[in-house]
Amino acid sequence: MNTSTATTARNNNANNTAEKPWRGIFLRGPEHIKTNTGKEVTMWSVYQGDDQGNPAGRVYEVKDYMRAQRLAENMSHDRELELINESAEMAA
């Protein structure tokens, strides 16, 4: 391997190991949202977010707390990210 090739390989490895920004899975809610018909519904939000808690992609809105919790747990497990549960379960 010549010097140029070795330098390129070293630079590529450095770029691949650069620290990625922190991400986590957030479970937030409940929030009371009005539908198009004016009915108020309770929703929990589940999303992958940054270190400030801002969404970094799609936000899933879920009407059932247990389903939202399972979704957050599955996303956390599948993506190997920390789960940040900032939600509260509502009494029925």
C-alpha positions as CSV (number, residue, x, y, z in Angstrom):
1,M,0.0,0.0,0.0
2,N,1.5,3.3,-1.0
3,T,1.4,6.4,1.2
4,S,-1.5,8.0,-0.6
5,T,-3.7,4.9,-0.2
6,A,-2.8,4.6,3.5
7,T,-3.7,8.3,4.1
8,T,-7.0,7.9,2.3
9,A,-7.8,4.8,4.3
10,R,-6.9,6.5,7.6
11,N,-9.1,9.5,6.7
12,N,-12.0,7.3,5.7
13,N,-11.8,5.5,9.1
14,A,-11.7,8.8,10.9
15,N,-14.8,10.0,9.1
16,N,-16.7,6.7,9.8
17,T,-15.9,6.9,13.6
18,A,-16.8,10.6,14.0
19,E,-19.2,11.0,16.9
20,K,-22.8,11.2,15.9
21,P,-25.2,13.6,17.6
22,W,-27.1,12.1,20.6
23,R,-30.5,10.7,19.8
24,G,-33.1,9.1,22.0
25,I,-36.7,7.9,21.8
26,F,-39.2,10.3,23.5
27,L,-42.6,9.4,24.9
28,R,-44.5,12.5,25.9
29,G,-48.1,13.3,26.8
30,P,-50.9,13.3,27.4
31,E,-51.9,16.2,25.3
32,H,-55.5,17.2,24.6
33,I,-56.0,17.9,20.9
34,K,-59.2,19.0,19.1
35,T,-60.1,17.0,16.0
36,N,-61.6,18.5,12.8
37,T,-65.1,17.9,14.2
38,G,-64.3,19.8,17.4
39,K,-64.1,16.7,19.6
40,E,-61.2,16.7,22.1
41,V,-59.0,13.6,22.2
42,T,-56.1,12.6,24.4
43,M,-52.9,11.8,22.6
44,W,-49.3,10.7,23.4
45,S,-46.4,11.5,21.2
46,V,-43.6,9.1,20.4
47,Y,-40.6,10.2,18.3
48,Q,-36.8,10.0,17.9
49,G,-35.4,13.3,19.1
50,D,-32.1,15.2,19.7
51,D,-30.5,16.2,23.0
52,Q,-32.9,19.1,23.3
53,G,-35.9,16.9,23.0
54,N,-36.8,18.2,19.5
55,P,-38.1,15.7,17.0
56,A,-35.6,14.5,14.4
57,G,-38.1,12.8,12.1
58,R,-41.6,11.6,12.2
59,V,-43.8,12.1,15.3
60,Y,-46.3,9.3,16.0
61,E,-49.5,10.4,17.8
62,V,-51.1,7.6,19.7
63,K,-54.5,7.7,21.4
64,D,-53.8,4.9,23.8
65,Y,-51.1,5.1,26.5
66,M,-50.2,1.4,26.6
67,R,-49.8,1.4,22.8
68,A,-47.7,4.5,22.9
69,Q,-45.5,3.0,25.6
70,R,-45.1,-0.3,23.6
71,L,-44.3,1.7,20.4
72,A,-41.6,3.8,22.3
73,E,-40.1,0.6,23.9
74,N,-40.0,-1.1,20.5
75,M,-38.4,1.9,18.8
76,S,-35.9,2.2,21.6
77,H,-35.0,-1.5,21.3
78,D,-34.9,-1.6,17.5
79,R,-32.8,1.5,17.1
80,E,-30.7,0.9,20.2
81,L,-31.5,4.3,21.7
82,E,-32.3,5.5,25.2
83,L,-36.0,5.8,26.0
84,I,-36.9,9.1,27.6
85,N,-40.4,8.7,29.2
86,E,-41.8,12.1,30.0
87,S,-45.4,11.0,29.9
88,A,-48.1,10.3,32.4
89,E,-50.8,7.6,32.1
90,M,-54.3,9.0,32.4
91,A,-56.9,7.2,34.6
92,A,-59.8,5.8,32.7
